[in-house]
Amino acid sequence: MERLRSSPFHANISTALDKHLEAIHVVQSRRKDEIVNIFNRQRQGAPRDQGDRDILTLALAISEMSVTTRRVRTTLWCALQLTLPR
């Protein structure tokens, strides 16, 4: 869209995209941690109750990603409106 406009967008648009990408990376990291911890617990025969913390941190990360997704969708819609010819 910036190429179509031939000018850069406001800094808030880039910031929103960066925060969304960061939230995606956090969710990926939490999911990997959960998988590794489940695998290690299965090997050790530990009780399943310890996995609740992993699930809660993953749920919080997904919740934050949901918020950033809504923000970035709105931001991109605004950027599109600025890009379209009048």
OpenMM code with the backbone's topology and positions (N, CA, C; nanometers):
from openmm import Vec3, app, unit

residues = "MET GLU ARG LEU ARG SER SER PRO PHE HIS ALA ASN ILE SER THR ALA LEU ASP LYS HIS LEU GLU ALA ILE HIS VAL VAL GLN SER ARG ARG LYS ASP GLU ILE VAL ASN ILE PHE ASN ARG GLN ARG GLN GLY ALA PRO ARG ASP GLN GLY ASP ARG ASP ILE LEU THR LEU ALA LEU ALA ILE SER GLU MET SER VAL THR THR ARG ARG VAL ARG THR THR LEU TRP CYS ALA LEU GLN LEU THR LEU PRO ARG".split()
positions = [
    Vec3(0.0816, -0.1188, 0.0000),
    Vec3(0.0000, 0.0000, 0.0000),
    Vec3(0.0864, 0.1258, 0.0000),
    Vec3(0.2007, 0.1170, 0.0678),
    Vec3(0.2901, 0.2333, 0.0672),
    Vec3(0.3426, 0.2613, -0.0726),
    Vec3(0.3694, 0.1543, -0.1486),
    Vec3(0.4157, 0.1740, -0.2865),
    Vec3(0.3065, 0.2354, -0.3731),
    Vec3(0.1831, 0.1939, -0.3520),
    Vec3(0.0730, 0.2511, -0.4292),
    Vec3(0.0535, 0.3994, -0.3980),
    Vec3(0.0758, 0.4351, -0.2736),
    Vec3(0.0612, 0.5741, -0.2320),
    Vec3(0.1813, 0.6587, -0.2685),
    Vec3(0.2936, 0.5958, -0.2859),
    Vec3(0.4213, 0.6639, -0.3107),
    Vec3(0.4641, 0.7504, -0.1930),
    Vec3(0.4204, 0.7140, -0.0756),
    Vec3(0.4634, 0.7835, 0.0461),
    Vec3(0.4431, 0.6904, 0.1654),
    Vec3(0.5235, 0.7075, 0.2684),
    Vec3(0.5107, 0.6194, 0.3851),
    Vec3(0.3860, 0.6526, 0.4673),
    Vec3(0.3399, 0.5529, 0.5389),
    Vec3(0.2260, 0.5712, 0.6282),
    Vec3(0.2713, 0.6309, 0.7606),
    Vec3(0.1749, 0.6618, 0.8419),
    Vec3(0.2012, 0.7123, 0.9755),
    Vec3(0.2743, 0.6054, 1.0569),
    Vec3(0.3559, 0.6468, 1.1505),
    Vec3(0.4357, 0.5539, 1.2316),
    Vec3(0.3494, 0.4585, 1.3127),
    Vec3(0.2280, 0.4981, 1.3484),
    Vec3(0.1401, 0.4104, 1.4265),
    Vec3(0.1029, 0.2839, 1.3502),
    Vec3(0.0974, 0.2918, 1.2188),
    Vec3(0.0645, 0.1741, 1.1387),
    Vec3(0.1776, 0.0720, 1.1487),
    Vec3(0.2989, 0.1171, 1.1355),
    Vec3(0.4139, 0.0263, 1.1488),
    Vec3(0.4225, -0.0306, 1.2900),
    Vec3(0.3939, 0.0519, 1.3881),
    Vec3(0.3969, 0.0064, 1.5270),
    Vec3(0.2940, -0.1032, 1.5514),
    Vec3(0.1736, -0.0846, 1.4997),
    Vec3(0.0685, -0.1858, 1.5168),
    Vec3(0.1085, -0.3174, 1.4518),
    Vec3(0.1674, -0.3109, 1.3333),
    Vec3(0.2124, -0.4326, 1.2658),
    Vec3(0.3245, -0.5009, 1.3426),
    Vec3(0.4167, -0.4223, 1.3964),
    Vec3(0.5275, -0.4797, 1.4745),
    Vec3(0.4760, -0.5472, 1.6018),
    Vec3(0.3804, -0.4848, 1.6702),
    Vec3(0.3245, -0.5441, 1.7924),
    Vec3(0.2508, -0.6730, 1.7617),
    Vec3(0.1821, -0.6755, 1.6481),
    Vec3(0.1107, -0.7973, 1.6097),
    Vec3(0.2095, -0.9101, 1.5800),
    Vec3(0.3151, -0.8802, 1.5087),
    Vec3(0.4171, -0.9808, 1.4792),
    Vec3(0.4820, -1.0311, 1.6084),
    Vec3(0.5068, -0.9414, 1.7007),
    Vec3(0.5637, -0.9808, 1.8301),
    Vec3(0.4673, -1.0729, 1.9050),
    Vec3(0.3388, -1.0421, 1.9022),
    Vec3(0.2392, -1.1267, 1.9694),
    Vec3(0.2350, -1.2659, 1.9062),
    Vec3(0.2491, -1.2731, 1.7761),
    Vec3(0.2517, -1.4026, 1.7073),
    Vec3(0.3727, -1.4839, 1.7529),
    Vec3(0.4869, -1.4187, 1.7622),
    Vec3(0.6079, -1.4890, 1.8078),
    Vec3(0.5935, -1.5376, 1.9519),
    Vec3(0.5285, -1.4601, 2.0360),
    Vec3(0.5071, -1.5013, 2.1756),
    Vec3(0.4181, -1.6255, 2.1805),
    Vec3(0.3109, -1.6269, 2.1020),
    Vec3(0.2219, -1.7437, 2.0989),
    Vec3(0.2982, -1.8668, 2.0497),
    Vec3(0.3786, -1.8498, 1.9460),
    Vec3(0.4572, -1.9626, 1.8962),
    Vec3(0.5525, -2.0153, 2.0028),
    Vec3(0.6154, -1.9253, 2.0749),
    Vec3(0.7090, -1.9639, 2.1799),
    Vec3(0.6376, -2.0373, 2.2935),
    Vec3(0.5228, -1.9847, 2.3356),
    Vec3(0.4466, -2.0490, 2.4445),
    Vec3(0.3993, -2.1881, 2.4023),
    Vec3(0.3595, -2.2017, 2.2776),
    Vec3(0.3134, -2.3315, 2.2285),
    Vec3(0.4286, -2.4319, 2.2255),
    Vec3(0.5459, -2.3873, 2.1812),
    Vec3(0.6620, -2.4758, 2.1810),
    Vec3(0.6980, -2.5187, 2.3231),
    Vec3(0.6935, -2.4224, 2.4169),
    Vec3(0.7217, -2.4542, 2.5572),
    Vec3(0.6234, -2.5575, 2.6103),
    Vec3(0.4964, -2.5402, 2.5755),
    Vec3(0.3942, -2.6339, 2.6215),
    Vec3(0.4223, -2.7740, 2.5683),
    Vec3(0.4560, -2.7838, 2.4415),
    Vec3(0.4821, -2.9153, 2.3812),
    Vec3(0.6036, -2.9815, 2.4454),
    Vec3(0.7098, -2.9046, 2.4644),
    Vec3(0.8314, -2.9595, 2.5266),
    Vec3(0.8027, -3.0059, 2.6689),
    Vec3(0.7302, -2.9254, 2.7458),
    Vec3(0.7000, -2.9616, 2.8844),
    Vec3(0.6096, -3.0837, 2.8933),
    Vec3(0.5129, -3.0947, 2.8038),
    Vec3(0.4264, -3.2134, 2.8027),
    Vec3(0.5087, -3.3376, 2.7716),
    Vec3(0.5962, -3.3259, 2.6731),
    Vec3(0.6808, -3.4394, 2.6362),
    Vec3(0.7702, -3.4809, 2.7528),
    Vec3(0.8308, -3.3830, 2.8201),
    Vec3(0.9187, -3.4139, 2.9332),
    Vec3(0.8415, -3.4760, 3.0492),
    Vec3(0.7208, -3.4275, 3.0755),
    Vec3(0.6402, -3.4840, 3.1842),
    Vec3(0.5991, -3.6268, 3.1536),
    Vec3(0.5674, -3.6549, 3.0279),
    Vec3(0.5287, -3.7905, 2.9902),
    Vec3(0.6453, -3.8866, 3.0091),
    Vec3(0.7647, -3.8397, 2.9783),
    Vec3(0.8826, -3.9253, 2.9955),
    Vec3(0.9108, -3.9517, 3.1423),
    Vec3(0.8829, -3.8534, 3.2281),
    Vec3(0.9123, -3.8670, 3.3698),
    Vec3(0.7955, -3.9250, 3.4484),
    Vec3(0.6779, -3.9322, 3.3858),
    Vec3(0.5615, -3.9859, 3.4563),
    Vec3(0.5049, -3.8896, 3.5581),
    Vec3(0.5266, -3.7606, 3.5397),
    Vec3(0.4774, -3.6600, 3.6338),
    Vec3(0.3261, -3.6422, 3.6162),
    Vec3(0.2600, -3.5942, 3.7229),
    Vec3(0.1150, -3.5706, 3.7123),
    Vec3(0.0816, -3.4588, 3.6134),
    Vec3(-0.0374, -3.4638, 3.5604),
    Vec3(-0.0801, -3.3699, 3.4562),
    Vec3(-0.1087, -3.2294, 3.5116),
    Vec3(-0.1314, -3.2141, 3.6390),
    Vec3(-0.1683, -3.0844, 3.6968),
    Vec3(-0.0641, -2.9756, 3.6730),
    Vec3(0.0589, -3.0109, 3.6557),
    Vec3(0.1637, -2.9119, 3.6349),
    Vec3(0.1513, -2.8427, 3.4994),
    Vec3(0.0773, -2.8999, 3.4076),
    Vec3(0.0611, -2.8436, 3.2753),
    Vec3(-0.0341, -2.7251, 3.2712),
    Vec3(-0.1077, -2.7036, 3.3796),
    Vec3(-0.2033, -2.5928, 3.3825),
    Vec3(-0.1339, -2.4583, 3.3648),
    Vec3(-0.0170, -2.4431, 3.4198),
    Vec3(0.0559, -2.3163, 3.4066),
    Vec3(0.0924, -2.2900, 3.2606),
    Vec3(0.1337, -2.3949, 3.1900),
    Vec3(0.1653, -2.3803, 3.0476),
    Vec3(0.0425, -2.3395, 2.9682),
    Vec3(-0.0692, -2.4002, 3.0007),
    Vec3(-0.1930, -2.3694, 2.9299),
    Vec3(-0.2377, -2.2267, 2.9587),
    Vec3(-0.2229, -2.1827, 3.0825),
    Vec3(-0.2621, -2.0456, 3.1169),
    Vec3(-0.1747, -1.9424, 3.0471),
    Vec3(-0.0445, -1.9657, 3.0410),
    Vec3(0.0421, -1.8694, 2.9719),
    Vec3(0.0137, -1.8678, 2.8225),
    Vec3(-0.0179, -1.9835, 2.7660),
    Vec3(-0.0559, -1.9891, 2.6251),
    Vec3(-0.1874, -1.9157, 2.6021),
    Vec3(-0.2826, -1.9354, 2.6913),
    Vec3(-0.4120, -1.8674, 2.6780),
    Vec3(-0.3966, -1.7158, 2.6871),
    Vec3(-0.3116, -1.6697, 2.7767),
    Vec3(-0.2877, -1.5251, 2.7870),
    Vec3(-0.2214, -1.4708, 2.6609),
    Vec3(-0.1287, -1.5467, 2.6061),
    Vec3(-0.0618, -1.5042, 2.4829),
    Vec3(-0.1601, -1.4995, 2.3663),
    Vec3(-0.2498, -1.5967, 2.3589),
    Vec3(-0.3507, -1.5974, 2.2528),
    Vec3(-0.4474, -1.4820, 2.2698),
    Vec3(-0.4816, -1.4522, 2.3934),
    Vec3(-0.5699, -1.3387, 2.4203),
    Vec3(-0.5070, -1.2075, 2.3740),
    Vec3(-0.3799, -1.1896, 2.4041),
    Vec3(-0.3093, -1.0686, 2.3608),
    Vec3(-0.2985, -1.0634, 2.2081),
    Vec3(-0.2757, -1.1786, 2.1465),
    Vec3(-0.2692, -1.1820, 2.0006),
    Vec3(-0.4043, -1.1467, 1.9396),
    Vec3(-0.5107, -1.1863, 2.0045),
    Vec3(-0.6446, -1.1523, 1.9571),
    Vec3(-0.6661, -1.0010, 1.9587),
    Vec3(-0.6205, -0.9369, 2.0648),
    Vec3(-0.6320, -0.7911, 2.0751),
    Vec3(-0.5506, -0.7237, 1.9650),
    Vec3(-0.4271, -0.7686, 1.9461),
    Vec3(-0.3431, -0.7064, 1.8434),
    Vec3(-0.3960, -0.7350, 1.7032),
    Vec3(-0.4606, -0.8503, 1.6848),
    Vec3(-0.5192, -0.8816, 1.5542),
    Vec3(-0.6303, -0.7834, 1.5206),
    Vec3(-0.7165, -0.7548, 1.6177),
    Vec3(-0.8241, -0.6580, 1.5939),
    Vec3(-0.7677, -0.5204, 1.5638),
    Vec3(-0.6651, -0.4814, 1.6378),
    Vec3(-0.6039, -0.3503, 1.6143),
    Vec3(-0.5398, -0.3409, 1.4765),
    Vec3(-0.4686, -0.4453, 1.4379),
    Vec3(-0.3993, -0.4404, 1.3099),
    Vec3(-0.4988, -0.4473, 1.1938),
    Vec3(-0.6097, -0.5182, 1.2120),
    Vec3(-0.7118, -0.5192, 1.1072),
    Vec3(-0.7701, -0.3794, 1.0873),
    Vec3(-0.7982, -0.3122, 1.1963),
    Vec3(-0.8493, -0.1753, 1.1872),
    Vec3(-0.7457, -0.0829, 1.1251),
    Vec3(-0.6222, -0.0994, 1.1667),
    Vec3(-0.5133, -0.0165, 1.1137),
    Vec3(-0.4967, -0.0372, 0.9637),
    Vec3(-0.5004, -0.1624, 0.9210),
    Vec3(-0.4858, -0.1899, 0.7785),
    Vec3(-0.6059, -0.1390, 0.6978),
    Vec3(-0.7231, -0.1436, 0.7573),
    Vec3(-0.8398, -0.0880, 0.6888),
    Vec3(-0.8218, 0.0622, 0.6695),
    Vec3(-0.7742, 0.1303, 0.7725),
    Vec3(-0.7480, 0.2745, 0.7610),
    Vec3(-0.6411, 0.3024, 0.6549),
    Vec3(-0.5370, 0.2207, 0.6533),
    Vec3(-0.4316, 0.2392, 0.5539),
    Vec3(-0.4868, 0.2189, 0.4136),
    Vec3(-0.5759, 0.1217, 0.3982),
    Vec3(-0.6371, 0.0994, 0.2681),
    Vec3(-0.7214, 0.2195, 0.2254),
    Vec3(-0.7949, 0.2756, 0.3202),
    Vec3(-0.8765, 0.3931, 0.2877),
    Vec3(-0.7892, 0.5112, 0.2448),
    Vec3(-0.6722, 0.5239, 0.3047),
    Vec3(-0.5802, 0.6291, 0.2652),
    Vec3(-0.5167, 0.6030, 0.1288),
    Vec3(-0.5094, 0.4744, 0.0925),
    Vec3(-0.4448, 0.4360, -0.0326),
    Vec3(-0.5382, 0.4495, -0.1526),
    Vec3(-0.6658, 0.4207, -0.1329),
    Vec3(-0.7605, 0.4232, -0.2446),
    Vec3(-0.7732, 0.5626, -0.3032),
    Vec3(-0.7910, 0.5687, -0.4356),
    Vec3(-0.8084, 0.7017, -0.4968),
    Vec3(-0.9402, 0.7648, -0.4531),
    Vec3(-0.9414, 0.8934, -0.4472),
    Vec3(-1.0618, 0.9618, -0.3981),
    Vec3(-1.1554, 0.9909, -0.5072),
] * unit.nanometer
topology = app.Topology()
chain = topology.addChain("A")
for resn in residues:
    res = topology.addResidue(resn, chain)
    for name in ("N", "CA", "C"):
        topology.addAtom(name, app.Element.getBySymbol(name[0]), res)
